């Protein structure tokens, strides 16, 4: 691609097109990249610089400008990430012979550890499931919802929009379509498979005049969890409400429970059981291993507490400090 045919706005468009085509970036991701990068090149233009000429110091000056504007550390880190990807793309395309942003460490992100339920709390919620639901049909649906989200770590949007066709035949694996249309396979536990089979039978055998039968005959025909919503399937809000009721029934503060918290529990409990971080990355559908690595911080805290409380040398130091 010729250097002279594109201005910086055109180079951003070429980068975004490549992200959509090659990386399968989601629409919201592309919109965010576009906003951040346009702000960057507009700032460069005001200083008679372009993407092709800006040195490393120029990128650092832009980050200082963002800091002076009062932008949060997370926003500045996100902007640097977008700039890094654009300058790497410029290098790959032959627009530049160097990457001015490649070695800039940036502000980093404030580390926010995920909220996690322990195994006993998850089991308490599973034990409370028979008490949630107005009838057997609702209870069967609730059981498979909770079993699936804990067995697979699916995002709530992926869970509620599962096509029924992907769940037939007593599958050992489910094909999940995630962010950006990317697909991944997730294994099902035996309890999840039993709950799924029981729900499918109830769904398929629902009398035509029943509420479920009418949903299955209408827009809900293609969905595992049909509902009277605009899309024809259960909403994320309904799943959140279900988990809130379940938390109360299990004696857990509802503020601590959400579909995303169950997803965190899935990942953390796998890591505690010895699962490989790369495997967890694949199961969660994370594009970047760095996103998955946050779970190691949860484990680091638990391991540190374990050593401080149980290692004989640590005990000796505690005794000395107490004297």
Secondary structure in CASP SS format (residue, H / E / C, confidence):
PFRMAT SS
TARGET T0000
AUTHOR 0000-0000-0000
METHOD secondary structure of the structure
MODEL  1
X C 1.00
X C 1.00
X C 1.00
X C 1.00
X C 1.00
X C 1.00
X C 1.00
X H 1.00
X H 1.00
X H 1.00
X H 1.00
X H 1.00
X H 1.00
X H 1.00
X H 1.00
X H 1.00
X H 1.00
X H 1.00
X H 1.00
X H 1.00
X H 1.00
X H 1.00
X H 1.00
X C 1.00
X C 1.00
X C 1.00
X H 1.00
X H 1.00
X H 1.00
X H 1.00
X H 1.00
X H 1.00
X H 1.00
X H 1.00
X H 1.00
X H 1.00
X H 1.00
X H 1.00
X H 1.00
X H 1.00
X H 1.00
X H 1.00
X H 1.00
X H 1.00
X H 1.00
X C 1.00
X C 1.00
X C 1.00
X C 1.00
X C 1.00
X C 1.00
X C 1.00
X C 1.00
X C 1.00
X C 1.00
X H 1.00
X H 1.00
X H 1.00
X H 1.00
X H 1.00
X H 1.00
X H 1.00
X H 1.00
X H 1.00
X H 1.00
X H 1.00
X H 1.00
X H 1.00
X C 1.00
X C 1.00
X C 1.00
X C 1.00
X H 1.00
X H 1.00
X H 1.00
X H 1.00
X H 1.00
X H 1.00
X H 1.00
X H 1.00
X H 1.00
X H 1.00
X H 1.00
X H 1.00
X H 1.00
X H 1.00
X H 1.00
X H 1.00
X H 1.00
X H 1.00
X H 1.00
X H 1.00
X C 1.00
X C 1.00
X C 1.00
X C 1.00
X C 1.00
X C 1.00
X C 1.00
X C 1.00
X C 1.00
X C 1.00
X C 1.00
X C 1.00
X C 1.00
X C 1.00
X C 1.00
X C 1.00
X C 1.00
X C 1.00
X C 1.00
X C 1.00
X C 1.00
X C 1.00
X C 1.00
X C 1.00
X C 1.00
X C 1.00
X H 1.00
X H 1.00
X H 1.00
X H 1.00
X H 1.00
X H 1.00
X H 1.00
X H 1.00
X H 1.00
X H 1.00
X H 1.00
X H 1.00
X H 1.00
X C 1.00
X C 1.00
X C 1.00
X C 1.00
X H 1.00
X H 1.00
X H 1.00
X H 1.00
X H 1.00
X H 1.00
X H 1.00
X H 1.00
X H 1.00
X H 1.00
X H 1.00
X H 1.00
X H 1.00
X H 1.00
X H 1.00
X H 1.00
X H 1.00
X C 1.00
X C 1.00
X C 1.00
X H 1.00
X H 1.00
X H 1.00
X H 1.00
X H 1.00
X C 1.00
X C 1.00
X E 1.00
X H 1.00
X H 1.00
X H 1.00
X H 1.00
X C 1.00
X C 1.00
X C 1.00
X C 1.00
X C 1.00
X E 1.00
X E 1.00
X E 1.00
X E 1.00
X E 1.00
X C 1.00
X H 1.00
X H 1.00
X H 1.00
X C 1.00
X E 1.00
X E 1.00
X E 1.00
X E 1.00
X E 1.00
X C 1.00
X C 1.00
X H 1.00
X H 1.00
X H 1.00
X H 1.00
X H 1.00
X H 1.00
X H 1.00
X H 1.00
X H 1.00
X H 1.00
X H 1.00
X H 1.00
X H 1.00
X H 1.00
X H 1.00
X C 1.00
X C 1.00
X C 1.00
X C 1.00
X C 1.00
X C 1.00
X H 1.00
X H 1.00
X H 1.00
X H 1.00
X H 1.00
X H 1.00
X H 1.00
X C 1.00
X H 1.00
X H 1.00
X H 1.00
X H 1.00
X E 1.00
X C 1.00
X C 1.00
X E 1.00
X C 1.00
X C 1.00
X C 1.00
X C 1.00
X C 1.00
X C 1.00
X E 1.00
X C 1.00
X C 1.00
X H 1.00
X H 1.00
X H 1.00
X H 1.00
X H 1.00
X H 1.00
X H 1.00
X H 1.00
X H 1.00
X H 1.00
X H 1.00
X H 1.00
X H 1.00
X H 1.00
X C 1.00
X C 1.00
X C 1.00
X C 1.00
X H 1.00
X H 1.00
X H 1.00
X C 1.00
X C 1.00
X H 1.00
X H 1.00
X H 1.00
X H 1.00
X H 1.00
X H 1.00
X H 1.00
X H 1.00
X H 1.00
X H 1.00
X H 1.00
X H 1.00
X H 1.00
X H 1.00
X C 1.00
X C 1.00
X C 1.00
X C 1.00
X H 1.00
X H 1.00
X H 1.00
X H 1.00
X H 1.00
X H 1.00
X H 1.00
X H 1.00
X C 1.00
X C 1.00
X C 1.00
X C 1.00
X H 1.00
X H 1.00
X H 1.00
X H 1.00
X C 1.00
X H 1.00
X H 1.00
X H 1.00
X H 1.00
X H 1.00
X H 1.00
X H 1.00
X H 1.00
X H 1.00
X H 1.00
X H 1.00
X H 1.00
X H 1.00
X H 1.00
X H 1.00
X H 1.00
X H 1.00
X C 1.00
X H 1.00
X H 1.00
X H 1.00
X H 1.00
X H 1.00
X H 1.00
X H 1.00
X H 1.00
X H 1.00
X H 1.00
X H 1.00
X C 1.00
END
